[in-house]
Amino acid sequence: MHLATFIFAFTYILISLGENSPRKLDRPTAALLGAVLMVMTGSLTRAEAAAALDLSTLAVLFGMMVLLAALMQSGLPTWLAFKALKRCRSSHTLLAVVVFTSGIASAIMLNDTVCLLGTPLLLEITEQAGIRAAPFLLALATSANIGSVMTITGNPQNIIIGHASGWGWPAFALPMVPIGLACLTINWLMLELFYRRSLASAEIHRQRSATPGVPVQYGLAFKSVSVFIGLIVAFLAGAPMDFAAVSAATALLVWANRPPQETLKAVDWSLLLFFAGLFVVVQGFVKADRDLLNTWINKLGTEVYPESIAQISIATIIGSNLFSNVPFVLIVSHWVKQMSNPKFVWLLLALTSTFAGNLTLFGSVANVIVAQGAQQKAPLRFMDFLRVGVPITMATTAVGVLMLWVFLARGWV
């Protein structure tokens, strides 16, 4: 085994353990340790490590985080969420609202952000309404993952795929939006089926559902929404995503007319560090095991046909849960470029790696955010999530892949 392969495996184990690791290392620190070891052991030169950093992806993530941080500080998303949830007259309506609002919101914002916002809101609403929280928390997590497939900026792995593939924001969204909406509908129907008894017996008590007023900073809300709309327009116009995102973030920091550090403190710098470390660790692994990867590629082939589509989909679901979807996408990106129809395979990789996040409780960061946020009031057990996650992942992946294959056969992608 190459030393770089050992470092990669060691880093992945630490990332999987998180703060349960012997030294209480969190995931960003584990990725940073792996990157340092890659250079320290000579597996990568300093120049190779620097070249491995995908600055475009980091720039898009940074820009989106600044915009979302300012929008959250305005209080507008919280106010809108309360307004929408308070209008629900039954648990069935509430479930539908959670599925489609979280899914569509994740296409515009990062899915992790939607779960970070939605978890405490759902806990408060369900507690005040006197109904069980678990079905709605599962709806939030699974729908945020599914909905994020619709755009390049919906989740981190899509951002990586967007820069590696050459897909533009509107061109990517064109086939993926109908797939995302169809799979959100499937998710809603399956959750209705799984929880039909508890939903049927749950009654929202209106007298308990009054919520306190949520303060909104209307000036900051207007500026944040305006800049966000401008960024989407820039994406649609084909502007480079990295430059557009950083420009939008800079414009908002200047226009907001408030201390920038308040917004910059809310940026998830540890996530940016995590990705930077992963870029270096994966590059070291690919450099050391290029022959092994090429052998695997040659066995799988480079042609796109129904059997290979099924093989790629299954491999991605398994790999995304073994390695986590972002490291898996980074690894296989070196192989996708050799396919006969790489643009289609990029879409397939985005779809299957995203939907794979719903397989287990630890399949995506979004799931973990919901579980940790609900741990005190409505803990989600691993088996509770697995019982719902496996059939939802299988059903949505099958339908999504089938729709994508039909689009390919029709010449639409």
C-alpha positions as CSV (number, residue, x, y, z in Angstrom):
1,M,0.0,0.0,0.0
2,H,1.3,3.4,-0.9
3,L,1.9,5.8,2.0
4,A,-0.5,8.3,0.4
5,T,-3.2,5.6,0.3
6,F,-2.6,5.0,4.0
7,I,-2.8,8.7,4.8
8,F,-6.1,8.9,2.8
9,A,-7.6,6.0,4.7
10,F,-6.4,7.4,8.0
11,T,-7.9,10.8,7.2
12,Y,-11.2,9.3,6.1
13,I,-11.4,7.3,9.4
14,L,-10.8,10.5,11.4
15,I,-13.4,12.3,9.3
16,S,-15.9,9.5,9.9
17,L,-15.3,9.5,13.6
18,G,-15.5,13.3,13.9
19,E,-15.2,14.5,17.5
20,N,-15.4,10.9,18.7
21,S,-11.9,10.4,17.4
22,P,-9.2,9.7,20.1
23,R,-7.9,13.3,19.9
24,K,-11.4,14.8,19.6
25,L,-10.5,16.1,16.2
26,D,-13.4,17.6,14.2
27,R,-13.7,17.0,10.5
28,P,-11.9,20.2,9.2
29,T,-9.0,19.5,11.5
30,A,-8.8,15.9,10.3
31,A,-8.8,17.0,6.7
32,L,-6.1,19.6,7.5
33,L,-4.0,16.9,9.2
34,G,-4.3,14.7,6.1
35,A,-3.2,17.5,3.8
36,V,-0.2,18.3,6.0
37,L,0.9,14.6,6.1
38,M,0.6,14.4,2.3
39,V,3.2,17.2,1.9
40,M,5.3,16.2,5.0
41,T,5.8,12.6,3.7
42,G,6.6,13.7,0.2
43,S,3.4,12.2,-1.3
44,L,2.8,15.7,-2.8
45,T,5.1,18.6,-3.3
46,R,4.1,22.0,-2.0
47,A,3.4,23.1,-5.5
48,E,1.2,20.0,-6.2
49,A,-0.7,20.6,-2.9
50,A,-1.3,24.3,-3.9
51,A,-2.4,23.3,-7.4
52,A,-4.8,20.8,-5.9
53,L,-6.8,23.6,-4.2
54,D,-9.9,24.3,-6.3
55,L,-10.1,28.0,-5.6
56,S,-13.1,28.4,-7.9
57,T,-15.2,26.1,-5.7
58,L,-14.0,27.7,-2.5
59,A,-14.8,31.1,-4.0
60,V,-18.4,30.1,-4.8
61,L,-18.9,28.6,-1.4
62,F,-17.5,31.7,0.3
63,G,-19.7,34.0,-1.7
64,M,-22.8,32.0,-1.1
65,M,-22.1,31.8,2.6
66,V,-21.7,35.6,2.9
67,L,-25.0,36.2,1.1
68,L,-26.8,33.6,3.2
69,A,-25.3,34.9,6.4
70,A,-26.6,38.4,5.8
71,L,-30.0,37.1,4.7
72,M,-30.3,35.0,7.9
73,Q,-29.2,38.0,10.0
74,S,-32.1,40.0,8.5
75,G,-34.6,37.6,10.1
76,L,-36.6,37.4,6.8
77,P,-36.2,33.6,6.2
78,T,-37.3,32.9,9.8
79,W,-40.3,35.2,9.5
80,L,-41.4,33.6,6.2
81,A,-41.0,30.1,7.6
82,F,-43.2,30.9,10.6
83,K,-45.8,32.5,8.3
84,A,-45.9,29.4,6.0
85,L,-46.0,26.8,8.8
86,K,-48.6,28.7,10.9
87,R,-51.0,28.5,7.9
88,C,-51.1,24.7,8.0
89,R,-54.4,23.4,9.1
90,S,-53.5,19.7,9.3
91,S,-50.4,17.5,9.7
92,H,-50.7,16.4,6.1
93,T,-50.6,20.0,4.9
94,L,-47.6,20.7,7.2
95,L,-45.7,17.7,5.8
96,A,-46.3,18.8,2.2
97,V,-45.2,22.4,3.0
98,V,-42.0,21.1,4.7
99,V,-41.1,18.8,1.7
100,F,-41.6,21.3,-1.0
101,T,-40.4,24.5,0.7
102,S,-37.2,22.9,2.0
103,G,-36.6,21.2,-1.3
104,I,-37.1,24.3,-3.4
105,A,-35.2,26.5,-0.9
106,S,-32.2,24.1,-1.1
107,A,-32.0,24.6,-4.9
108,I,-31.5,28.3,-4.2
109,M,-29.5,28.1,-1.0
110,L,-27.1,25.4,0.2
111,N,-29.0,22.4,1.6
112,D,-27.0,22.5,4.8
113,T,-28.2,26.1,5.4
114,V,-31.9,25.1,4.9
115,C,-31.5,22.3,7.5
116,L,-29.7,24.7,9.9
117,L,-32.6,27.1,9.6
118,G,-35.5,24.6,9.4
119,T,-34.7,22.3,12.4
120,P,-35.3,24.7,15.3
121,L,-38.3,26.1,13.4
122,L,-39.9,22.7,13.0
123,L,-39.2,21.8,16.6
124,E,-40.9,24.9,17.8
125,I,-43.9,24.5,15.5
126,T,-44.5,20.9,16.3
127,E,-44.1,21.4,20.0
128,Q,-46.6,24.3,20.0
129,A,-49.0,22.4,17.7
130,G,-48.8,19.3,19.9
131,I,-47.7,16.8,17.2
132,R,-44.8,14.4,16.8
133,A,-41.7,16.0,15.2
134,A,-39.9,13.0,13.7
135,P,-41.8,12.7,10.4
136,F,-41.3,16.4,9.7
137,L,-37.6,16.4,10.6
138,L,-37.1,13.4,8.2
139,A,-39.0,15.3,5.6
140,L,-36.7,18.3,6.1
141,A,-33.5,16.3,5.8
142,T,-34.5,14.1,2.8
143,S,-36.2,16.9,0.9
144,A,-33.3,19.3,1.4
145,N,-31.0,16.7,-0.1
146,I,-33.3,15.9,-3.0
147,G,-34.1,19.6,-3.8
148,S,-30.4,20.5,-3.8
149,V,-29.9,18.4,-7.0
150,M,-31.7,21.0,-9.1
151,T,-28.9,23.6,-9.3
152,I,-25.1,23.7,-9.3
153,T,-25.2,25.8,-6.1
154,G,-27.6,23.5,-4.3
155,N,-24.9,21.5,-2.5
156,P,-21.1,21.4,-2.3
157,Q,-20.6,18.4,-4.5
158,N,-22.6,20.1,-7.3
159,I,-20.4,23.1,-7.0
160,I,-17.4,20.9,-7.5
161,I,-19.1,19.2,-10.5
162,G,-20.1,22.5,-12.0
163,H,-16.4,23.7,-12.2
164,A,-15.0,20.3,-13.3
165,S,-17.7,19.7,-16.0
166,G,-18.2,23.0,-17.7
167,W,-22.0,22.9,-17.2
168,G,-23.4,26.4,-16.8
169,W,-25.9,27.2,-14.1
170,P,-29.0,27.4,-16.4
171,A,-28.0,24.5,-18.6
172,F,-27.5,22.3,-15.5
173,A,-30.8,23.3,-14.0
174,L,-32.8,22.7,-17.2
175,P,-32.9,18.9,-16.9
176,M,-32.4,18.7,-13.2
177,V,-35.3,20.9,-12.1
178,P,-38.0,18.5,-13.4
179,I,-36.1,15.6,-11.9
180,G,-35.9,17.3,-8.6
181,L,-39.6,18.2,-8.5
182,A,-40.6,14.7,-9.5
183,C,-38.5,13.2,-6.8
184,L,-39.7,15.6,-4.2
185,T,-43.2,14.5,-5.0
186,I,-42.1,10.9,-4.6
187,N,-40.5,11.7,-1.3
188,W,-43.7,13.4,0.0
189,L,-45.9,10.4,-1.0
190,M,-43.6,7.9,0.5
191,L,-43.4,9.8,3.8
192,E,-47.2,10.0,3.8
193,L,-47.2,6.2,3.4
194,F,-44.6,5.6,6.1
195,Y,-46.3,7.8,8.6
196,R,-49.9,7.5,7.6
197,R,-51.1,6.3,11.0
198,S,-49.2,9.0,13.1
199,L,-50.2,11.7,10.6
200,A,-53.9,10.6,10.6
201,S,-54.0,10.7,14.4
202,A,-52.1,14.0,14.7
203,E,-54.2,17.1,15.1
204,I,-52.7,20.6,15.1
205,H,-54.0,22.5,18.1
206,R,-54.5,26.1,16.8
207,Q,-54.8,27.5,20.3
208,R,-51.2,26.4,20.9
209,S,-49.8,27.4,17.6
210,A,-49.5,31.1,18.2
211,T,-45.9,32.1,17.6
212,P,-44.0,35.1,18.9
213,G,-43.2,37.9,16.6
214,V,-40.0,37.5,14.6
215,P,-38.0,40.8,14.2
216,V,-37.1,41.5,10.7
217,Q,-34.4,44.1,9.6
218,Y,-36.2,45.2,6.5
219,G,-33.3,47.2,5.1
220,L,-30.9,44.4,5.3
221,A,-33.5,41.9,4.0
222,F,-34.2,44.1,0.9
223,K,-30.5,44.5,0.2
224,S,-29.8,40.8,0.7
225,V,-32.6,39.7,-1.5
226,S,-31.7,42.2,-4.2
227,V,-28.1,41.0,-4.4
228,F,-29.2,37.4,-4.3
229,I,-31.5,38.0,-7.3
230,G,-28.7,39.8,-9.1
231,L,-26.4,36.8,-8.5
232,I,-29.0,34.4,-10.0
233,V,-29.4,36.7,-13.0
234,A,-25.6,36.7,-13.4
235,F,-25.6,32.8,-13.2
236,L,-28.4,32.7,-15.8
237,A,-26.4,35.1,-18.1
238,G,-23.5,32.8,-18.0
239,A,-21.1,34.8,-15.8
240,P,-18.3,32.8,-14.2
241,M,-19.8,31.5,-10.9
242,D,-16.7,32.1,-8.8
243,F,-16.3,35.7,-9.8
244,A,-20.0,36.4,-9.7
245,A,-20.4,34.9,-6.1
246,V,-17.4,36.8,-4.7
247,S,-18.5,40.0,-6.4
248,A,-22.1,39.7,-5.0
249,A,-20.7,39.0,-1.5
250,T,-18.4,42.1,-1.7
251,A,-21.3,44.3,-3.0
252,L,-23.5,43.2,-0.2
253,L,-20.8,43.8,2.5
254,V,-20.4,47.4,1.1
255,W,-24.1,48.1,0.6
256,A,-25.3,46.7,3.9
257,N,-23.7,49.7,5.7
258,R,-23.0,47.7,8.8
259,P,-19.8,46.2,10.3
260,P,-18.7,43.5,7.9
261,Q,-17.2,41.4,10.7
262,E,-20.8,40.7,11.9
263,T,-21.5,38.9,8.6
264,L,-18.0,37.4,8.1
265,K,-18.2,35.8,11.6
266,A,-21.2,33.9,10.4
267,V,-19.3,32.4,7.5
268,D,-18.6,28.7,8.0
269,W,-14.8,29.0,7.8
270,S,-14.3,25.5,9.1
271,L,-16.2,24.1,6.1
272,L,-14.0,26.0,3.7
273,L,-11.0,24.6,5.6
274,F,-12.5,21.1,5.3
275,F,-12.8,21.3,1.6
276,A,-9.3,22.8,1.1
277,G,-7.8,19.9,3.1
278,L,-9.9,17.3,1.2
279,F,-8.7,18.7,-2.2
280,V,-5.1,18.0,-1.1
281,V,-5.7,14.6,0.4
282,V,-7.7,13.3,-2.6
283,Q,-5.0,14.6,-5.0
284,G,-2.4,12.7,-3.1
285,F,-4.5,9.5,-3.2
286,V,-5.1,9.9,-7.0
287,K,-1.4,10.5,-7.7
288,A,-0.3,7.4,-5.7
289,D,-3.0,5.1,-7.0
290,R,-3.4,6.4,-10.6
291,D,-2.6,2.9,-12.0
292,L,-5.2,1.2,-9.8
293,L,-7.8,3.8,-10.8
294,N,-7.0,3.4,-14.5
295,T,-7.3,-0.4,-14.1
296,W,-10.8,0.1,-12.5
297,I,-11.7,2.6,-15.3
298,N,-10.7,0.2,-18.0
299,K,-12.8,-2.6,-16.5
300,L,-15.8,-0.4,-16.2
301,G,-15.3,1.1,-19.7
302,T,-15.9,4.5,-21.1
303,E,-19.1,4.0,-23.1
304,V,-22.5,5.2,-21.8
305,Y,-25.2,2.6,-22.1
306,P,-28.0,1.3,-19.8
307,E,-25.9,-1.2,-18.1
308,S,-23.0,1.2,-17.4
309,I,-25.5,3.8,-16.2
310,A,-26.8,1.3,-13.6
311,Q,-23.3,0.3,-12.6
312,I,-22.3,4.0,-12.2
313,S,-25.4,4.7,-10.1
314,I,-24.9,1.8,-7.8
315,A,-21.2,2.5,-7.4
316,T,-21.9,6.1,-6.6
317,I,-24.5,5.3,-3.9
318,I,-22.1,2.8,-2.2
319,G,-19.1,5.1,-2.6
320,S,-20.8,8.2,-1.4
321,N,-21.8,6.4,1.8
322,L,-18.4,4.8,2.3
323,F,-16.2,7.9,1.5
324,S,-18.9,10.6,1.8
325,N,-20.2,12.2,-1.3
326,V,-17.7,15.1,-1.6
327,P,-14.5,13.0,-1.4
328,F,-16.1,10.4,-3.7
329,V,-16.9,13.0,-6.3
330,L,-13.4,14.4,-6.1
331,I,-12.0,10.9,-6.7
332,V,-14.2,9.8,-9.6
333,S,-13.9,13.2,-11.3
334,H,-10.6,12.1,-12.7
335,W,-12.4,9.2,-14.3
336,V,-15.5,11.0,-15.6
337,K,-13.4,13.1,-17.9
338,Q,-12.4,9.9,-19.8
339,M,-16.0,8.9,-20.6
340,S,-17.4,9.0,-24.1
341,N,-20.2,11.4,-22.9
342,P,-18.7,13.1,-19.9
343,K,-21.4,15.9,-19.7
344,F,-24.1,13.3,-19.2
345,V,-22.0,11.4,-16.7
346,W,-21.5,14.6,-14.7
347,L,-25.2,15.0,-14.4
348,L,-25.6,11.3,-13.4
349,L,-22.8,11.7,-10.8
350,A,-24.5,14.9,-9.4
351,L,-27.9,13.1,-9.1
352,T,-26.8,9.8,-7.6
353,S,-24.2,11.3,-5.2
354,T,-26.8,13.8,-3.9
355,F,-29.6,11.2,-3.5
356,A,-27.2,8.8,-1.9
357,G,-27.1,11.2,1.0
358,N,-30.6,10.0,2.1
359,L,-29.5,6.4,2.5
360,T,-28.4,6.7,6.1
361,L,-28.4,9.2,8.9
362,F,-24.7,9.9,8.3
363,G,-25.0,10.0,4.5
364,S,-24.9,13.8,4.3
365,V,-24.0,16.7,6.5
366,A,-27.6,18.0,6.1
367,N,-28.9,14.9,7.9
368,V,-26.3,15.3,10.7
369,I,-27.3,18.9,11.2
370,V,-31.0,17.9,11.6
371,A,-30.1,15.1,14.0
372,Q,-27.8,17.2,16.1
373,G,-30.3,20.1,16.2
374,A,-33.1,17.8,17.3
375,Q,-31.1,15.7,19.7
376,Q,-32.5,17.3,22.9
377,K,-36.2,17.5,22.0
378,A,-36.8,14.8,19.3
379,P,-33.8,12.5,18.8
380,L,-33.6,10.7,15.5
381,R,-32.2,7.2,15.8
382,F,-30.0,5.6,13.1
383,M,-32.6,2.8,12.5
384,D,-35.5,5.3,12.3
385,F,-33.7,7.1,9.5
386,L,-32.5,3.9,7.8
387,R,-36.1,2.5,7.6
388,V,-37.2,5.6,5.7
389,G,-33.9,6.5,4.0
390,V,-33.3,3.2,2.1
391,P,-36.6,3.0,0.2
392,I,-36.6,6.8,-0.5
393,T,-33.1,6.6,-1.8
394,M,-33.9,3.6,-4.0
395,A,-37.1,5.1,-5.4
396,T,-35.9,8.6,-6.1
397,T,-32.6,7.4,-7.6
398,A,-34.4,4.9,-9.9
399,V,-36.9,7.6,-11.1
400,G,-34.2,10.2,-11.4
401,V,-31.8,8.0,-13.3
402,L,-34.6,6.9,-15.6
403,M,-35.7,10.5,-16.3
404,L,-32.1,11.5,-17.0
405,W,-31.7,8.5,-19.4
406,V,-34.9,9.5,-21.2
407,F,-33.5,13.0,-21.6
408,L,-30.3,11.6,-23.0
409,A,-32.2,9.4,-25.5
410,R,-34.2,12.4,-26.6
411,G,-31.1,14.4,-27.1
412,W,-32.0,16.9,-24.4
413,V,-28.7,16.6,-22.5
